[in-house]
Amino acid sequence: MWGKLANIILLILMLTAILLHTTLIAVAQMPREETLMFARGRTTIRWNEYSGSFSPQNILYLPLFLEGESYGRRGFVPVVARGFEWVDAYTVRVYIRSEAVWSDGRSITADDVITTIRLGLFAKRGPGSGCTSEVLEGMRKIDDKTVEFKMNRTSYERGAIGYIQFVGCWITLRVYPKHIFEAINASGQITTWRNTDITKMVTSGPYKVISIDEAAGYIYFERIDTWWGRVVFGLPRPKYLIVWMAEDTPRVTAIRRGDTDWDGNGGMQDIYNYFKEGVYTWDVTKPPYYRLGNGNYMPFNMRSKVVGILGDQYDDARRAVRLAMLYAFPWDDHIDKALQKAGVKSSMAWIPDEPPFNKYINRTLCKITWGNEECVLSTDLTKAKQILDQAGVIDRNGDGIRELPDGTPLKITYLVRSGAAVREIVAQLFIENLKSLGFDIDYRVMALSSIQSLIQSGAGWDIVDTSETITINWATPWSTYYDRLHSLQIPFSNYAWYKNTEMEKWIGLLGSPFEEERLYAASKVQELLYRDIPYIVYSRSGGGAWYQIRYDRWIGWPNASNPWWWPVASFSDASYPLLFGLASRVKGERPVVPWWTKPIEQGGLLIPVETLWDQISQILRPRPTPTIVPTTVSTTTSVTTHVTTPKPTLTTIPTTTPETTTIISLTTAPETTRIMQTVTYTLRSIAEKLVTQTSVFTQTLITREVNWVITIILAIILLAVGSAIGYIIKK
């Protein structure tokens, strides 16, 4: 008996060793010219967003529609879905591609979509978590490839939600396999399970994970050449992917040496200094070189006794503290010294001052509140001192530190994420100004996980910089303000713990399909934002747009002269299409812009955001005439309830055949000639001076030689040892 058991144990060990060695061999066989290696910041590896966030997700798990921008048009590319249809003003049907299957061969169905949402509601995060009962009255399976969503009409008619919340519930939903995730949920692990067992992963994307080295921060992927999406989208060009997670400094070294091909590193603000080394970015001709990202922000802790809103007689003094800190912020210095001029000051309205967003900035209100129509600030320590003095925040005991009127010392706990060199420079500049005004600063550099724990507790801090940015997407300005200011987002994205029912009313109106109402609501939000000052939104730099690339091995990268896709940061899930537009420079290939990334008017699949709004406004008949009050005054307005037509509306767009229409998007790829259409690809003069030296990536797993002899010998030895042990035990 014991002999048989020993043999079994040794056999298991032998098979495990062979499997491990085989995995290492698979990794070792990645030819560098077929491998795209890119980097991102260090984080916990997981492919289950119900247990926490992580990217890249889209490599393995695809959304119904992918949000992005192509040639200046923002919109949605149908991925797992082939299109959608408005049944009536409150009901939409989403059609799943007939080709779409999971990696185990099972079809991707309406059941998967419905289960994804139900799990999100249970976990209160991840895909589907925004589809609350206030937003979604119900959802149902029409057939295996059709799912129907019905908006909560009662919530809409009383102004609690708008079409943005309803559309946002499903349009970019990442779909998970019901038959896998439902079983995990049944075991009680859905909020803790990381989904990192590569032998059990069931995915929908064009790559599979072949190895994970979590200690070193490496993930290795191999393309699935039989991927279902190849008949629609083609295959991504790199055969292999390596994702490396590390801090900023070693990543800078790696891309300068040519070890990595692509990064989104916030530690390369002075990107122009690296052009001569073969490292480039979005625009190599003029500052800030990076395409501007979203505004970096620092929340004030609204539960703090020093800077918060506590509902007592000292709120005005604490508001004065926040306002003084706003004027003490190193607005110009941080652009010059921390960002190396690779950025601009953010608008106090938080919204990018560029089309299509800047129409929502109330210029008159900016001038009245901040003294200029650009809605930006400059450091003014004299004004900051006056604000504190007038509010009675003065040094009462002569120790050099000011106190609030209730005697609370003006001591600020200031947290900054470790490994973020730029944020640390910003902090030093800011602290110098604050100390000159009589602040006592408790400055701490901490791991992001530790900071997040404190944020979620609402205690132990007054102001914090996590390096995160304001939300800007298709739903801006609603999403911009909702994520950071609505109480439902505490503490997930409303880090400030800010609560204001009046603010939430106007944020709700931002979900209106009618632009006049959105413009008015945006002005009302900005009035309250300027009054309460729950955040400092300070600069638009690379931020979510950090983008470093090399042309040694791969060409075809989107850039300012050929903006075929955006976003492009290596840590962004929405940069997924880049994998399809690259070509091998080593093999002399010519890059091809993926036809499906282009807007529908250019023959692609991208549905412009404007088209979506037009569809919704056409459904709502007759169109109401809202009472609009001049945006610079505080007079209230009543919002007319929308009356709908009972007639269903089918949204269609022309296909390649004029007399034929199809639901919102093409169901299959166009003819081969379209898939293969190319664009003239010209690198700017500076980018043509490529570094031709060969870069060798020195990770052990990559350079290890394949040796089946060792594997066989190892197996024989283990088998012999097992037999010997079994013989001895028998004796």
Secondary structure by P-SEA (a helix, b strand, c coil): caaaaaaaaaaaaaaaaaaaaaaaaaaaacccccbbbbbbccccccccccccccccccccccccccccccccbbbbbbccccccccccccbbbbbccccccccccccccaaaaaaaaaaaaaaccccccccccccccccccccccbbbbbcaaaaaaaccccaaaaaaaccccccccaaaaaaaaaacccccccccccccccccccccccccccccbbbbbbbccccccccccccccccbbbbbbbcaaaaaaaaaaccccccccccccccccccccccccccccccccccccccccccccccccccccccccaaaaaaaaaaaaaaaccccccccccccccbbbbbccccccccccccccaaaaaaaccccccccccccaaaaaaaaaaacccccccccccccccccccccbbbbbcccaaaaaaaaaaaaaaaaaccccbbbbbcaaaaaaaaaacccccbbbcccccccccccccccccccccccccccccccccccaaaaaaaaacccccaaaaaaaaaaaaaaaaaccccccccccccccbbbbbcccccccccccccccccccccccccccccccccccccbbbbbcccccccccccccbbbaaaaaaaaaaacccccccccccccccbbbbbbbbbbbcbbbbbbbbcccccccccccccccccccccccccccccccccccccccccccccccccbbbbaaaaaaaaaaaaaaaaaaaaaaac
